[in-house]
Structures are given as structure tokens and as C-alpha cells.
């Protein structure tokens, strides 16, 4: 079993994202990728908490984590039938 982030980790991620965006105006891709990985492997309730806190505390950051879902949905038509796919959280 892969250990994923906790609710506290998600809360701290939101604070870090808000500070980075305020200070630098953009989130480094490597950090966005790391959080995206946690979203993909994490518990649904923790991921939901992350999105809720992000929407309240730093709504502009949602673009870093929601655009990929749109891109993946568009690319599903090119995916080989029966292959694994990511399931977006709506």
C-alpha cells in the first residue's frame, strides 16, 4: 500500500501554494506535479479537503490542478481501449 498525504498535509499544501503564488505569481511545475501525484494516489476525502481549502484560500491555484483533467478527457479518445486511465474528481 502506498502511503499518501494526510488532511494536515493537504492543509499545509494549500498554505504553501497560497504563499508561493502571492510571492512569485506562479507555482513551479515540479511542485504542481508533486501535488498532482498526491491527488492521484490520495484518499478521496483528503483530496476533497485539498480542493475545498484551495477554493476558499487560493482559488486562482485551482487552474494548476483542474486543467489537466480537461486535457486528459480530451486525450481519452486517443487512448487504447482497456488501458488504465485517471479518474477525475468532480
CORDAHU-V508989 format. One record per helix or strand. SS is the DSSP state (hx for helix, st for strand). FROM is the first residue (numbers start at 1). LEN is the number of residues. If there is no record, write none. Layout:
BEGIN
ss=(SS,SS)
from=(FROM,FROM)
len=(LEN,LEN)
END
This chain:
BEGIN
ss=(hx,hx,hx,hx)
from=(7,29,44,59)
len=(18,13,14,20)
END
